[in-house]
C-alpha cells in the first residue's frame, strides 16, 4: 500500500511538472511571437510579393493582430517589412561616382582629377620604415606575377581589404573601452574595407582564380592580417603610413595595367561583370576592362590620400575628423609649418594633400 501510494504521488508530481513546463514554454513562445516576430509579420513573409510592397507601417492595426494572440495585446509593434528585407548596396568612395547623374563612360573616368603621380615624401623615422617595408614587399610580388596584372590584382585586393577592417575593429573596441566617440574613423575605415572587397569581387568574376591561387590568397591574407593587427596596436601612425604607401604602389600597378591594355598586350574585353557596372555606375553598353581599371585606380588614389592624412592627424594629435569638417566649412587655415615638416609636404603639393582633405 505504501509503495503504491508513493508511486502514484511521484507520477502525479511528474505529470504536474510536465504540464506546467508545457504551459510556461507555450506562454514564452507566444510572448516571443508578440514582441519580436508577430504572427502578422510571419504571414506577410509567407505571402510576400516583391512587386507589390505596401507602404511601411510601424504599428499594426488592431484588426491585423492574429486571433492566436493573447487578450490585452490588441496592438503589436512590428518592424516594417521593407526594413527587414532591405539589402545593403555598397557605395563607392569617390563623390564623382556617387553624384553622377548619367552612366560613366571612358572619357568621364579619364577626366577624374586624381593626381596619379603624387608621392608622400617620408620624413620621420616611422615614415621611412613604412616606405622601406612596402618597397621590400613589392619585390617578391613583381617576381611572382610579373605582367599577369589580373592575377596580381586579385592578390593585391585580398591584402588591401584587410587594413580598413583591422583599423575599424581596433578603434571600435577603443571607443567602447573609453566610452567616447571615435571621431569618425570607424565609418571611413570600414567603408575603405568594403570598397577594397568590391574590387576583389570584381576581379574574382573576371579572372576565376584556380585552386592553388585561392590557397595562396588565403595564406597571404592570414599572415598579413595578423602582422598588420600587431602593427596597428603598436603604432597606428606607422600602420596608416604603410597603407598609404601600399596604395601608391597599387596606383603604379594599375597604371602599368592600363599601359598593357593600351599597347594591346591585354585584351580590352567588354565582358564586364554586372557587379562592377552597378557599383561604379558604368555605361552598360560601352563598359570595358579598361574602364574597370580606371575606376579602381581612382579608388586607390582616394585611399592613398586618406591614409596619409590619417597618419598626419595622429602625429599632430588631432584625431577628431569632425573638427576637420568644421575647418573646411569655416575655411580656416591649417598649421602649415608643422604639418609640412611632419608630412613631407612641399609648396608644389596638390590640393589632395592639404589639411582639409
N, C-alpha and C positions, 0 to 999 in steps of 0.2 A: 504493500500500500504506500509506504513512504517513498519507495523508489519510483513508483508510478506518479506520485504527486510531484516529485522533483523533476521528472522527465516532462510532465505536462507544463509545469511552470517555466522550464527552460525553453520549450517550444514556443510558449505564448510570448515570452520576452523577446525571443529572436524574431518572431513574426512582427511584433510592435516595432522593433528596430528597423526591419526591412521596409515596413510601411512608412514609418517616419522618414527614413532616408530617402525613399522614393518621392514623397511629397516635398521634402526640402529641395531635392535636386530639380524637381519639376518647377518649383517656385523660382529657383535660381535661374533656370533656363528661360522661364517667362520674363523674369526681370531683365535678363541679358538681352532678350529679343526686344523688350520695350525700350530700354535705354540706349542700346548700342546699334542693333540691327532690327528695326521694326519690321513686322511682317508685311507692311505695305511696301517697304523698300525691297524686301525679298520678292514680292510679287512683281514689282517694277523690273527687277533684274531678269526674272523668268520670262517676261513679255517685252523685253527691251527691243526697240527697233531704232537703229541709229539714224534712220532717215526721218523719224518722227519724234523729235525730242520736245518735250513740253517745257514751258518756262520754269526756271528754278523756283522752288518753294522750300523755304527754310522750315516752316511749321506746317504740318499736315492738318487738314481739316478734320473735325470730329467724325465725319462720316467715312473718312478714309481709313480709320483705325480698324484693324481686324476684330471680328467678333470673339476671337480667342483671347484677346487682351482682358486683363482683369478690370473690374469696375473701379472707377476713380482715375483711370488713365485715359480720359477722353481725348486728350491731345498728346500725341507722341512726337517729340523732337526728332528730326531726321536730317541728315546732310543731303544737299541737292544731288540728284543723280549725275548731273553734269560734272560736279566736282569729283565724285567718286570714280567716274570713268574717264577723267581727264588724262590725256597723255602729254607728258612734258616733251617739248620740242626744243633741243639745244639752240641757243642763239650764237651767231658769230661774234667775234671780239671787236671787229672794226665797225665804226659807226657808218662808214660809207656804204657798207653792205647792208646793214640793218635798215638804213634810211632810204635805200634805193627804191624808187617807185617802179622802175622797169627792170626786167631781167638784165643782168650784166653780160656784156659782150667782151671780146678780147681787148678792144680798144679801151673800154672802161677800166679793166684790170691793169692794163699797161700804164694808164694815166694816174694811178694812185700815187700820191706823194709819200713815198715810204723811205727814201734816203737809204738805199741798199748798202752803200759803201761806208756808212758811218761806223766808227770803231771807238770804243771807250778805252782810252789810254790807261793802263794800270799804273797807279801812283803809289799806293800804300803796299806794305808787305802782303796784306791779305789779298789785294788786287793781283799782285804779281804771282802769288801762289795759285790763285784760281785760274789765271790766264795760262800758266805753265801746265797745270793739271789738264785743262781742256785740250791744249795742243798735243800733249802726250797721248790722250785718249783718241785723238784723231788718227794717229799713225797706224795702229792695227786695223782701224775701220777702213782706211784707204787701201791697205794691203789686202784685206779680205774681199771687199766689194768692188774695188777698182771703179769701173764705169757702169756697174749694174745699179743704176740710180733708183729704179723702182724698188728693188730688194733692199737697197740702202735706206730708202725712205721708210720702209716697214720697220727696220731695226731702229732708225732714228726716232720715230714717233713712239715706239714702245718705251724708250728711255725718256723721251721728252714729256710724256704724260705722267711721270712719277713725281717730279718736284712740286707741282701745284698741289697734289693730293697730300704729300708729306707735310709741306708747309701749312696747308689749311688745317690738317688734323692736329698738328702740334700747337698752332695758335688757337684752335678751338679749345683744346684742353687747358691751355694757359688762361684763356678768357674765363673758363669755368672755375679754375683754381683761384684766380684773383677777383672773380665776381665783378668784372668790369667789361665795358665794351672793347672789342678788339681793334677798333679804329678803322674798320672797313676792309681789313686784309683778307679775311676768310672768304668773302664773296669773290674777290678778284682771283685769289689763288685757285679756288675750286672751279671758277669759270675757265681759267687757263688750262687746268687738267682736263676739263670737259672738251675744250677746243682741240687739244692735242689728241684726245681719244677719237674725236671725229676725223682727224687726219688719218689716224691708224685704221679706222673703219673703212675709210675711202680707199686706202692703199690695199687693204685686205681684199676688197671687192675687185680691184684691178689686177693684183698680182697673183692671188690664190697661192700663198706660200706652201711649200711641201712640208712633210712631217719633220724632217731634220731641221728645217728653218724655224718651225714652230718651237722645237725643243731648244734651239739656240736662243730664241727670243725669250723663252721662259727663264733660262739660266741667266742671261744678261740682266733681265728685269729683276730677278731675285737678288743678285749681287748689288746692282745699282741702288735698289730701294733701301736696303739695309745700310749701305755706305752713305747714301745721301741723308737718311734719317739721323745717323750718328753725327754727320757734319752739321746738320741744321740744329741739333741740340747743342753742339759745341760752339758754333759761330754762324748764326743766321745771316750775318752780313756776307761772309765768305760764300755761303750756300747760294744766296741770290746772285752774287757776282759770278759764280760758276755757271749758273743758269743763263745769265746774260751773255757770257762768252760762248756757251753751248749754242745759244740762238744765233750768235754771229756766225759760227761755223755752219749751222743749218742753212743760213741765208747763202753762204758761199756754195754749199752743196746744191741747193735748189737753183742757184744761178747757173751753175755748171750743167745741171739737168736741162735747163732751158736752152743752153747753148747746144747740147747734144740733139735736142729736138729740132732746133733751127737749122742745124747742119745736116739733118736727115739721118743721123745715126740711130735715133729712136723714133718710131712711127708716131705721128701726131694723131692718134686714133680718136674717133668720135664716140667710142664705146665708153661713155662716162656714166658711172653708176648714179642712180636716182638720188642716193643719199648725198652725193656731192652737189648735184643740181639744186636740190631743195635747200641744203644748208647754206650755200654761198649765193643763192638766188641767181644761178647761171641761166643763160638762154638755152632752153632745151633743144632748140633747132640747130644752134651753132656751137654748142659747148664741145670743147676738145680736151685732150690730155694737157695741152699747154695752158689752157685756162685754169685747170685744177692746180697746176704747179704755181701759176701766178698768184692764185688766191691763197694757197698755203704759205708761200713765201711772204706775202703781205701779213699773214697772221704771225709768222715767226718774227717779223720786224716789230710788231706790237709787243710780243713777249720779251724781245731784247730790250726795248725801251723801258718796259715796266719793271723788269727785274733789276736792271741797273739803277733805276730810280728808287726801288725798294732798298737796295744796298746803301744808296746815298742817304736815305732817310734814317736808316739805322745808325749810321755813323754820326749824323747830325743830331741824333736824339729826338727827332720829331717824327714819330711813327703814326700819328693820328691823321689818316687820309682825309678826314672830314675838314680839317684845317686847310688842307691843300685846296679843297673845293671852294672854301670861303676866300682863299687868297686869289684864286682865279677870278671869282666874281668881283672882288674889290680891286683887282689889278694891282695888288701890292707887289713891290719888288722883292726878290729873294736875296738872302745874304750872299752876294756874288763872290766875294773874295774867298770865304771859307769853302763855299760849295765847289768852286773851281779847283781849289787846292786838293780837296778830298777826292773829287770825282775825275780829275784829269781833264776838265773841260777847257777848251781854248776859245779864242774870240770868234773862230770860224765855225763853231758848232752850230748845228741846225736847231730849229725850234723844238724838235723831239727830245732834246737833252735838257731843256730848261726845267727849272724847279716845278713849274705848273704842268708838267707832263700828265 
